[in-house]
Amino acid sequence: MLLINQNRHYGEELEAEYANIFSENSIAEVQQYLQARKDHKATPLHNMPALAQSLSIAGIFMKDEDYRLGLHSFKALGGAYAVIRLAVDEAELQTGKKNFNMDLKHPDLRRIAEKMTFACATDGNHGRSVAAGAQLIGARAVIFVHEGVSQKRRDEISKFGAEIIEVKGMYDDAVQEALRLSTINGWIVTSDTSWSGYERIPALVMQGYTALMQEALAQLSEMPSHIFIQAGVGGFAASVSGYLKVHYGDRQPKIIVVEPERAACLYESMSVGQAIKIEAGEPTVMAMLECYEPSLSAWRILLKTAAAFVTISEKEAIETMNLLARPLGNDPGIVSGESGGSGLAGLIHVCQDRTFKKALGVNEHSRILVINTEGATDYELYQQLVGLTPAEVYAKNHLHLN
């Protein structure tokens, strides 16, 4: 399914509160944080000429977040950054000092962080990032997971010393329980989704994601014509499109948001012109995108910046995982989790329909950026869906884990 953004607000400038998320000063703070991380380096950008030729377009380039800060997901940029920014802000408030400069070993920062507890709901990746950020500064993390989160993903969160609390129901139920218990216990809710009255911390998460687009644009020889980007609550898609809107204005690529058919809260919201919560149905294999209500901040940004919304099937997501593991021609093999290749799946979906291609201006001159948002964060499930282990894909393509 394809839905073109025909809302009257599409193309308008962002409100100041959202534009500030992507200001030069905000981006500089993200870079300062990343420089404080010894494990930071730019993730690869893969050229995929054989796939591009098969789809009759000029180029496909995939930013590979499997290699991000040892967490195998772009989420490593958001939650951890928000945790550390909040701890630095609190340390500055309590000490009156302004010289922490993202020094993660600063004794005053660690002394104050030890008394802070950060909580969030997660499908897996955001929780790991929050837990990792808390561990870096000696804070406590409490992570809420719903029943559908696999044991493997829970174990990966626990490795960072976080406490895991299971919540019956879906992701949105975990969000509500995290909020309830955090209010009672004085924990800091560090969510990647926003609602009325709660927007600053999700804005910090989106701010953290801006490093990805900075890297990608530096790695590309020219601006892409389109970006197909997957979405759950929409925070990452809004970060990409908001960053481009603020810094490139009308020169920005067309942003196409891709969602699972079974959890298309942004698509359905756009169809009625306002953010809505949709009914939960059968779970989607794209677990990291299984969200039924948009982030308020993300919705307001995407309303003005996203050119279109596309939904994909379960079959298309799994086929794309397999395509990336067994690439065409001499294209690189890429380990992509169930949600990781969804943006590419959306592009393939569009290219298989002449009407969709024409509506989005995708043609033989198009240069498309897609993002592998996660690697195999559940190795057993990956092997079940792909028939190869991640190690076999890495070995075949002479790649290695960070």
C-alpha positions as CSV (number, residue, x, y, z in Angstrom):
1,M,0.0,0.0,0.0
2,L,1.1,3.5,-0.8
3,L,-0.2,6.8,0.7
4,I,1.1,10.1,-0.7
5,N,1.2,13.0,1.9
6,Q,-1.3,15.5,0.6
7,N,-1.8,17.2,4.0
8,R,-1.8,21.0,3.6
9,H,1.1,21.3,6.1
10,Y,3.5,19.1,4.0
11,G,6.5,21.2,3.1
12,E,6.1,23.8,5.8
13,E,8.9,24.8,8.1
14,L,9.2,23.0,11.4
15,E,8.1,24.7,14.6
16,A,11.1,26.1,16.5
17,E,10.9,23.5,19.3
18,Y,11.4,20.8,16.7
19,A,13.9,22.6,14.5
20,N,16.0,23.1,17.6
21,I,16.4,19.4,18.0
22,F,18.5,19.5,14.8
23,S,20.4,22.8,15.3
24,E,24.1,23.1,14.9
25,N,24.6,23.3,18.7
26,S,22.5,20.1,19.3
27,I,24.4,18.2,16.7
28,A,27.7,19.4,18.2
29,E,26.7,17.9,21.5
30,V,26.0,14.6,19.9
31,Q,29.4,14.6,18.3
32,Q,31.0,15.5,21.7
33,Y,29.3,12.5,23.2
34,L,30.4,10.1,20.5
35,Q,34.0,11.3,20.8
36,A,33.8,10.3,24.4
37,R,33.0,6.7,23.4
38,K,36.2,4.7,22.7
39,D,34.1,2.2,20.6
40,H,32.7,4.9,18.2
41,K,33.4,4.9,14.5
42,A,31.3,5.5,11.4
43,T,29.3,2.5,10.2
44,P,29.7,1.3,6.7
45,L,27.8,2.5,3.7
46,H,27.4,-0.3,1.1
47,N,26.9,0.3,-2.6
48,M,24.5,-2.3,-4.2
49,P,24.8,-1.8,-8.0
50,A,23.4,-5.3,-8.9
51,L,20.2,-4.8,-6.9
52,A,19.8,-1.3,-8.3
53,Q,20.2,-2.6,-11.9
54,S,17.6,-5.3,-11.2
55,L,15.1,-2.6,-10.1
56,S,16.0,-0.3,-13.0
57,I,17.3,2.6,-10.8
58,A,20.6,4.4,-10.7
59,G,21.9,3.4,-7.3
60,I,21.0,1.8,-3.9
61,F,23.2,2.6,-0.9
62,M,22.6,1.0,2.5
63,K,23.9,2.4,5.7
64,D,24.7,-0.6,7.9
65,E,23.9,-0.1,11.6
66,D,24.8,-3.7,12.4
67,Y,28.2,-2.1,13.3
68,R,27.0,0.6,15.7
69,L,28.8,0.8,19.0
70,G,28.7,-2.9,19.6
71,L,24.9,-3.0,19.9
72,H,24.1,-4.0,16.3
73,S,21.4,-1.3,16.0
74,F,21.0,2.4,15.3
75,K,19.2,2.6,18.6
76,A,22.7,2.7,20.2
77,L,22.8,6.4,19.2
78,G,19.6,7.5,20.9
79,G,18.8,6.0,24.3
80,A,22.4,6.0,25.6
81,Y,22.9,9.6,24.5
82,A,19.7,10.7,26.2
83,V,20.7,8.9,29.4
84,I,24.1,10.6,29.5
85,R,22.8,14.0,28.6
86,L,20.2,13.8,31.4
87,A,22.9,12.7,33.9
88,V,25.2,15.6,32.8
89,D,22.4,18.1,33.1
90,E,21.7,16.9,36.6
91,A,25.3,17.0,37.6
92,E,25.6,20.6,36.3
93,L,22.5,21.5,38.2
94,Q,23.7,20.0,41.5
95,T,27.3,21.2,41.3
96,G,26.9,24.5,39.5
97,K,29.8,23.3,37.2
98,K,29.7,23.5,33.4
99,N,32.8,21.6,32.6
100,F,31.8,17.9,32.3
101,N,32.1,17.9,28.5
102,M,30.7,14.4,28.3
103,D,33.5,13.0,30.5
104,L,31.9,9.7,31.4
105,K,34.5,9.1,34.1
106,H,34.2,12.4,35.8
107,P,33.9,11.7,39.6
108,D,31.1,14.2,40.2
109,L,29.1,12.9,37.2
110,R,29.4,9.3,38.4
111,R,28.6,10.2,42.0
112,I,25.4,11.8,41.0
113,A,24.5,9.2,38.3
114,E,24.8,6.4,40.9
115,K,21.6,7.8,42.5
116,M,19.7,8.0,39.2
117,T,17.4,5.3,37.8
118,F,16.5,5.3,34.1
119,A,13.5,3.3,32.9
120,C,11.9,2.6,29.5
121,A,9.8,0.2,27.6
122,T,11.3,-1.6,24.7
123,D,11.0,-4.2,22.0
124,G,14.7,-4.9,22.5
125,N,17.1,-2.4,20.9
126,H,16.1,0.9,22.7
127,G,16.2,-0.9,26.0
128,R,19.7,-2.1,25.3
129,S,20.8,1.4,24.5
130,V,19.3,2.9,27.7
131,A,20.9,0.1,29.7
132,A,24.3,0.6,28.0
133,G,24.2,4.3,28.7
134,A,23.3,3.8,32.3
135,Q,26.2,1.3,32.7
136,L,28.7,3.7,31.2
137,I,28.1,6.2,34.0
138,G,27.2,3.9,36.8
139,A,23.5,4.6,36.9
140,R,20.7,2.0,37.3
141,A,18.4,0.9,34.5
142,V,15.0,-0.7,34.7
143,I,13.7,-2.0,31.4
144,F,10.1,-3.0,30.7
145,V,9.4,-5.7,28.0
146,H,6.1,-7.1,26.8
147,E,5.4,-10.8,26.5
148,G,6.5,-10.9,22.8
149,V,10.1,-9.9,23.5
150,S,12.3,-13.0,23.0
151,Q,14.5,-14.3,25.8
152,K,17.6,-13.7,23.7
153,R,16.8,-10.0,23.5
154,R,16.1,-9.9,27.2
155,D,19.4,-11.5,27.9
156,E,21.2,-8.9,25.8
157,I,19.7,-6.2,27.8
158,S,20.6,-7.9,31.1
159,K,24.2,-8.0,30.0
160,F,24.4,-4.3,30.8
161,G,23.2,-4.8,34.4
162,A,19.6,-3.7,33.8
163,E,16.6,-5.1,35.7
164,I,14.0,-6.6,33.4
165,I,10.3,-6.3,34.2
166,E,7.8,-8.2,32.0
167,V,4.4,-6.6,31.2
168,K,1.4,-8.5,29.8
169,G,0.3,-7.3,26.4
170,M,2.0,-5.3,23.7
171,Y,4.7,-2.6,23.5
172,D,2.2,0.2,24.3
173,D,1.2,-1.7,27.5
174,A,4.8,-1.7,28.5
175,V,5.1,2.0,27.9
176,Q,2.2,2.6,30.3
177,E,3.5,0.4,33.0
178,A,7.0,2.0,32.8
179,L,5.3,5.3,33.3
180,R,3.2,4.1,36.2
181,L,6.0,2.5,38.1
182,S,8.5,5.3,37.3
183,T,6.0,7.9,38.7
184,I,5.7,5.9,41.9
185,N,9.4,5.2,42.4
186,G,10.9,8.5,41.1
187,W,12.6,6.9,38.1
188,I,13.4,8.9,34.9
189,V,11.3,7.6,32.0
190,T,13.7,7.5,29.0
191,S,11.3,6.8,26.2
192,D,11.8,7.0,22.5
193,T,8.1,7.8,22.0
194,S,6.5,11.1,23.1
195,W,3.1,12.3,24.2
196,S,1.5,15.5,25.3
197,G,3.6,16.9,28.2
198,Y,6.4,14.5,27.6
199,E,8.6,15.6,24.6
200,R,12.0,16.7,25.8
201,I,13.5,13.3,26.5
202,P,12.3,11.7,23.2
203,A,13.7,14.8,21.5
204,L,17.1,13.9,23.0
205,V,16.8,10.4,21.6
206,M,16.0,11.8,18.1
207,Q,18.9,14.2,18.5
208,G,21.3,11.3,19.1
209,Y,20.2,9.7,15.8
210,T,21.4,12.7,13.8
211,A,24.9,11.3,13.8
212,L,23.8,8.7,11.4
213,M,22.6,11.1,8.7
214,Q,25.8,13.2,9.1
215,E,27.9,10.1,8.5
216,A,25.8,8.9,5.5
217,L,25.9,12.2,3.7
218,A,29.6,12.4,4.2
219,Q,30.0,8.9,2.7
220,L,27.8,9.6,-0.3
221,S,29.2,11.3,-3.4
222,E,25.9,13.2,-3.9
223,M,22.6,13.8,-2.2
224,P,20.2,10.8,-2.7
225,S,17.0,11.4,-4.5
226,H,14.9,9.3,-2.1
227,I,15.3,7.8,1.4
228,F,13.1,4.8,2.3
229,I,13.1,4.6,6.1
230,Q,11.3,2.2,8.4
231,A,9.2,3.4,11.4
232,G,7.7,2.1,14.6
233,V,6.5,5.1,16.6
234,G,8.3,7.3,14.0
235,G,11.2,8.8,16.1
236,F,14.0,7.6,13.8
237,A,12.2,8.6,10.6
238,A,11.4,12.0,12.1
239,S,15.0,12.5,13.1
240,V,16.2,11.7,9.5
241,S,13.6,13.9,7.8
242,G,13.8,16.7,10.4
243,Y,17.6,16.9,10.1
244,L,17.4,17.1,6.4
245,K,14.6,19.7,6.5
246,V,16.5,22.0,8.8
247,H,19.8,21.7,7.0
248,Y,18.8,21.3,3.4
249,G,15.3,22.7,3.1
250,D,13.7,22.1,-0.3
251,R,16.9,20.3,-1.5
252,Q,16.2,17.4,0.8
253,P,15.5,13.9,-0.7
254,K,12.0,12.6,-0.8
255,I,11.3,10.7,2.5
256,I,9.2,7.6,2.2
257,V,8.2,6.0,5.6
258,V,7.9,2.2,5.6
259,E,5.8,0.3,8.1
260,P,4.5,-3.3,8.6
261,E,1.0,-3.8,7.4
262,R,0.2,-5.2,10.8
263,A,1.4,-2.1,12.7
264,A,1.0,0.9,10.4
265,C,0.1,3.6,12.9
266,L,1.7,6.4,10.9
267,Y,0.1,5.3,7.6
268,E,-3.3,5.2,9.3
269,S,-2.7,8.5,11.0
270,M,-1.8,10.1,7.7
271,S,-5.0,8.7,6.1
272,V,-7.2,10.6,8.6
273,G,-4.9,13.6,9.0
274,Q,-4.2,13.3,12.7
275,A,-2.3,11.0,15.1
276,I,-4.4,8.0,16.1
277,K,-3.9,4.8,18.0
278,I,-4.8,1.7,16.0
279,E,-6.0,-1.6,17.2
280,A,-3.4,-4.3,17.8
281,G,-3.9,-7.4,15.8
282,E,-1.7,-10.4,14.9
283,P,2.0,-9.7,15.8
284,T,4.4,-8.8,13.1
285,V,7.8,-10.5,12.6
286,M,9.2,-6.9,12.4
287,A,9.2,-6.8,16.2
288,M,11.1,-3.5,16.5
289,L,8.4,-1.8,14.4
290,E,5.4,-3.2,16.2
291,C,3.9,0.0,17.5
292,Y,0.3,1.0,17.4
293,E,0.4,4.7,18.3
294,P,2.8,7.4,16.8
295,S,5.1,9.5,18.9
296,L,3.6,12.9,19.1
297,S,6.8,14.8,18.2
298,A,7.6,12.4,15.4
299,W,4.1,12.7,14.0
300,R,4.3,16.5,13.9
301,I,7.6,16.4,12.1
302,L,6.7,13.7,9.6
303,L,3.4,15.5,8.8
304,K,5.6,18.3,7.3
305,T,8.5,16.3,5.9
306,A,7.5,12.8,4.8
307,A,6.5,12.6,1.1
308,A,4.7,9.3,1.4
309,F,4.0,6.2,3.6
310,V,4.3,2.6,2.4
311,T,3.3,-0.7,4.1
312,I,4.9,-4.0,3.6
313,S,3.9,-7.6,4.3
314,E,5.6,-10.2,6.6
315,K,6.7,-12.1,3.5
316,E,8.4,-9.1,2.0
317,A,10.3,-8.4,5.2
318,I,11.6,-12.0,5.4
319,E,12.4,-12.1,1.7
320,T,14.5,-8.9,2.1
321,M,16.5,-10.5,5.0
322,N,17.3,-13.4,2.7
323,L,18.1,-11.1,-0.3
324,L,20.6,-9.2,1.9
325,A,22.2,-12.5,3.1
326,R,22.5,-13.9,-0.4
327,P,23.0,-10.7,-2.6
328,L,22.8,-10.3,-6.3
329,G,26.0,-10.2,-8.3
330,N,28.9,-8.8,-6.4
331,D,26.8,-6.8,-4.0
332,P,27.9,-7.2,-0.4
333,G,26.2,-9.6,1.9
334,I,24.5,-7.9,4.9
335,V,23.2,-9.3,8.1
336,S,19.9,-7.7,8.7
337,G,17.4,-8.5,11.4
338,E,13.6,-8.8,11.0
339,S,13.1,-5.0,11.0
340,G,16.5,-4.0,9.7
341,G,15.8,-4.3,6.0
342,S,12.3,-3.0,6.0
343,G,13.2,0.3,4.3
344,L,14.7,-1.7,1.4
345,A,11.6,-3.9,1.4
346,G,9.5,-0.8,0.9
347,L,11.7,0.3,-2.0
348,I,11.3,-3.1,-3.7
349,H,7.6,-3.0,-3.0
350,V,7.4,0.3,-4.8
351,C,9.6,-0.8,-7.7
352,Q,7.3,-3.7,-8.4
353,D,4.4,-1.4,-9.1
354,R,4.6,1.0,-12.0
355,T,1.9,3.3,-10.5
356,F,3.8,3.5,-7.2
357,K,7.1,4.2,-9.0
358,K,5.6,7.0,-11.0
359,A,3.9,8.5,-8.1
360,L,7.1,8.8,-6.1
361,G,9.3,9.7,-9.1
362,V,11.5,6.6,-8.8
363,N,13.2,6.0,-12.1
364,E,16.4,5.2,-13.9
365,H,18.0,8.3,-12.5
366,S,17.1,7.7,-8.8
367,R,19.8,7.2,-6.2
368,I,18.2,5.7,-3.1
369,L,19.5,5.6,0.5
370,V,18.2,2.8,2.8
371,I,19.3,2.0,6.3
372,N,19.9,-1.5,7.8
373,T,18.7,-0.4,11.2
374,E,19.7,-3.6,13.0
375,G,21.7,-6.7,12.5
376,A,20.8,-10.1,14.0
377,T,19.8,-9.1,17.5
378,D,18.3,-12.6,18.0
379,Y,20.6,-15.1,16.3
380,E,18.3,-18.1,16.6
381,L,15.4,-16.3,15.0
382,Y,17.7,-15.0,12.3
383,Q,18.9,-18.5,11.4
384,Q,15.3,-19.8,11.4
385,L,14.2,-17.1,8.9
386,V,17.3,-17.0,6.7
387,G,18.7,-20.5,6.9
388,L,22.2,-19.1,7.6
389,T,23.9,-18.0,10.7
390,P,25.1,-14.4,10.9
391,A,28.7,-15.8,11.1
392,E,28.2,-17.6,7.8
393,V,27.1,-14.4,6.1
394,Y,30.0,-12.4,7.7
395,A,32.5,-15.1,6.6
396,K,31.2,-15.4,3.1
397,N,31.6,-11.7,2.6
398,H,34.8,-11.3,4.6
399,L,33.1,-9.1,7.2
400,H,33.5,-9.3,10.9
401,L,31.6,-8.2,14.0
402,N,32.6,-5.0,15.8
